[in-house]
Each structure stands twice: as structure tokens, then as C-alpha cells.
Amino acid sequence: MTRASARHILVDSEEQCQQLKTEIAGGASFEDLAKQHSSCPSGQQGGALGEFGPGQMVKEFDTVVFNEAVGEVHGPVKTQFGFHLLEITARS
């Protein structure tokens, strides 16, 4: 079975998500921004979600994590929780 690990930043607005994505593209640390801005408890671990398989996260997450490029920041991804920036750190 496919496994992946990822980290994310959860915020309330698409605009804030885009702004953080721009900051990361400009060299800001994903982990630092997660600690400062993410409303998910994982923010304190730099947004790390650990390893998981298909179906363990919400559908919108699964679609990105199991289909998009590893090592790039994806988003904004809208879920019932808000807007996410997602970075797939590994997939096997």
C-alpha cells in the first residue's frame, strides 16, 4: 500500500494561504510559518502530519498527497477545516 508523509499549514482564508505560499517561495521556512500561523495543533511540530495511507485524511488532502509532486508546496487546498498549504515530504 502507498504511504506518504506530509506537512501543512492551516489558515482561515485563501488570501492568507496565498501570502504564506509566496513567502515560502521567497525563502521563508515552511516550519517557521506553520508554527506562527497554522491553526492546526500540528503547527507546533512545523506542520508535520507524520506518515499515513490513502483514506486516513480528508478526500481533498488525499487527492493532493497521493497524486502531486513530492517536495513542492501545493495549495491553497480547501477543506471543511479551512485553507491548507501542503508539502508532501515523502511517498512510497
C-alpha positions in Angstrom: 0.0 0.0 0.0 1.1 3.5 -0.8 2.3 5.6 2.2 3.1 9.3 2.4 4.2 11.8 4.9 3.4 15.5 4.6 3.2 18.8 6.5 0.7 21.5 6.2 -0.3 25.0 7.3 -4.0 25.6 8.1 -5.4 29.1 7.9 -8.9 30.7 7.6 -8.6 32.5 4.3 -7.4 31.7 0.8 -5.7 35.1 0.7 -3.6 34.3 3.8 -2.8 30.9 2.2 -1.5 32.6 -1.0 0.5 35.1 1.0 2.3 32.3 3.0 2.9 30.4 -0.2 4.6 33.5 -1.7 6.7 33.9 1.5 7.8 30.2 1.2 8.7 30.7 -2.5 10.8 33.6 -1.4 12.8 31.5 1.0 10.8 31.6 4.3 10.8 28.4 6.3 7.7 26.2 6.0 8.2 25.0 9.5 8.6 28.5 11.0 5.4 29.8 9.2 3.5 26.7 10.4 4.5 27.5 14.0 3.5 31.1 13.6 0.3 30.8 11.5 -1.2 27.3 11.4 -4.4 26.9 13.4 -3.9 23.1 13.5 -2.1 21.6 16.5 0.5 20.1 14.1 1.7 23.7 13.6 3.8 23.3 16.8 5.7 20.5 15.0 6.3 22.7 12.0 3.1 21.3 10.4 4.3 17.7 10.3 1.4 15.2 9.9 3.6 12.1 10.1 3.1 9.1 7.8 -0.3 7.9 6.6 -2.1 5.9 3.9 -4.9 6.7 1.5 -8.2 7.3 3.2 -6.8 8.4 6.6 -7.0 12.1 5.7 -9.9 14.1 4.2 -10.5 13.5 0.5 -9.1 16.8 -0.6 -5.8 16.0 1.2 -5.6 12.5 -0.3 -6.0 13.9 -3.8 -3.0 16.2 -3.5 -0.8 14.0 -1.3 -1.1 10.8 -3.5 -1.1 12.5 -6.9 1.0 15.7 -6.9 4.8 16.2 -6.9 6.8 15.4 -3.7 8.9 18.3 -2.2 6.7 21.1 -3.6 4.3 23.3 -1.8 0.7 22.8 -3.0 -2.4 24.9 -2.3 -4.4 26.6 -1.3 -6.4 23.4 -0.7 -9.8 24.0 0.7 -11.3 21.5 3.2 -14.1 21.7 5.8 -11.3 23.0 8.2 -10.1 25.9 6.2 -7.4 26.5 3.6 -4.2 24.5 3.6 -0.7 24.7 2.1 0.5 21.1 1.7 4.0 19.9 1.2 4.5 16.2 0.5 7.8 15.2 2.2 7.9 11.6 1.1 5.8 9.0 -0.7 6.5 5.3 -1.3 
